[in-house]
Amino acid sequence: MTVPAVSFSGVGKVYKRPRLLGAQFTTGIRDLSFELQPGEITGLLGLNGAGKTTIMKLITGLLFPTSGKVSVFGYAPSRTEAKARVGYLPELPYFPPQLRPVEALAYYGRLSGLSGATLSSAVGAAMSRTGLEPHAGKRVSEFSKGMLQRLGLAQALLHGPDLLLLDEPVSGLDPLAIHDIRGLLAGLNGEGRAIFLSSHSISEVEKLCSRVLIMVRGSLARTVLRAEWEAAPGGLEGIFVEAVK
Amino acid sequence: MRRSFSTVVSVALNSFSENVRNKFFAVFAVFAFAAVYASVLAGVMAVDQEARVLTDFGLTLIELIALAYALFNASSVLLREAETKTIYLVFSRPVPRWAYLAGKLAGSLLTSAVMLALMGAMHLLLLRLRGFPPPVDYAWALAGSLLKLSVITSLAFFVSLFSTSAVSTLVISGVIWTAGHFAIETRFLAEHSPGVKGGLLKAAIWLIPNFQLFNVRDSGGTLPLAAFATAALWTVGAGLAALALLWRKEF
C-alpha cells in the first residue's frame, strides 16, 4: 500500500496568546482528518480564518498540533526525511531586496543540502522552469509581485520535492502570470509530484485540482471530487457557497 | 553532522552578508568613524597624556559603538526573520534549529569582529598620524571587547526569544551589560549585605556575567585563559538557553 504524502488524523490546533493575566485560546482547526496521495493535486478552499494556513504550517513543521497526528510520507513533519521531500511556498514570500535571484536560490539550495555542481544545476533549472532566466541580473528590489512569486516557486522546486505546498500561489498576479504558473504546476504534476494548494480563487482550483477540501471555521466541511463539481449545476463555486453559508 | 556544519556555515555567511549590506551597518560605520576621529580632540585636550587618552577614549568608543550595533542586530534579527516570513523558507527545509541559531550567532559575531577590526585600524592610523606607536596591548584590548560582544550577543539572542519587542530586548541586554561591569562591586555589596538584599545580590553574581574579566587594563595587559573560558561558557550557555526556547517555538 502506498504511503500517503500527507496524513492528518484527528488533528486539532489551539493557539495560545499570552496575556498579562492568563492567556487567550483560539481554535485554529479541530478534529481534522484527511489524506493526500502522491501525484495528486488537491485544493484547499475556505474563507479567511478557516484554517488553511494553519494546515500548511502543520505540514511543514512550523506549527505543532495540539492533538492528533500529522505525518508526511510516513514521518513526523519535523523529521529531516519529511522536510527533504517537501517544497513550500508561503503566501507573499519575502527575499532580501539586495540579492539577485541566483544568490537567493543558492542560499536556499544549500539549506536543502545541495552543493557544488548539483546546486548550480538545480538553481539553473529552477530559474529556467519559472521563467526567471531573463531577470537573472536584476536585484529582488526590482522584482514585480509576479516575479517574486516565481522566485518563491523556484525556491520551493530547488531540491526536487515530491510534495509542493502552495499557499495562495496566484494571489495578486496578473492573468498572464497566473496562466504561466498554472502551466508550470500542471507540468510538475505530470512528473508525479503531489501538489496541495490553498487559494481564494475558486476558478483556479477548479482548473487545476482533482479534489478539493473545503474548510469552514477550522473544520473540514466537505471533500469534493472533480466529477462532483463538474456534475453540479453551480460548479465548484455553488458547492463552496453552500458549504460555507 | 557534516551537513549540519555546512548549514551553520551557510546561515552564518548569509547572515554576515545581510548585516554588512544593511543600511544600518553603513550608518553605524559612518558614526563609528566620526566618533573615533573625535577621540583625537579629547587626546589633544589632554596635553602631556595625549597618547593614553587618545588610546583609552578611542577604545572605549570602539567598544560602545560595536556594542550598540551588536545589540541592535541581535535583538532584531530573529524577530525580523519571523515578521518577513523568511524563517518559513528556512524551517520548512531540513535545517536543524540548533544549526540555524548557531549560524545566526556566528554571523553576528563575524560582523562584530569585522566592525572592531575596521574601527581598530582607523584608530591605529589616527595614533600613528599623531606620532604615537601602537600600544603593546592593543590587540588584546580588541580581543577583550570581542569576548564581551560574544557573551552579550548570545544573551541578547536568548532574551529576544521571550521578550515582546526588540526594544525590550535592547533594554534588558543593556541592563545586563551595565550590571556586568560592576561585578566586583556587586560581590562586595553581597558580602556586606544581610538578609534578602544580600541573597538577591548573590543570585545576581551568578546570573550576570562579569564583564570586568575582559578588560585588558584590569588584567595587566593580556587576557588570562580564564577570560576566554568564561566567555565561551557564557556564550554557549546563553546559546543553549536560546535553543531551548527556539526548539518548540511556532511560527
Interface residues (C-beta under 8 A of the other chain):
Chain A: K57 T60 G61 L62 L63 F64 T80 K83 A84 V86 Y88 P90 L92 P93 Y94 F95 P96 Q98 Y107 Y108 R110 L111 S112 G113 S115 Q155 H159 L165
Chain B: R3 S6 T7 S10 V11 N14 E18 R21 T84 K85 T86 Y88 L89 V90 F91 S92 R93 P94 V95 R248 E250 F251
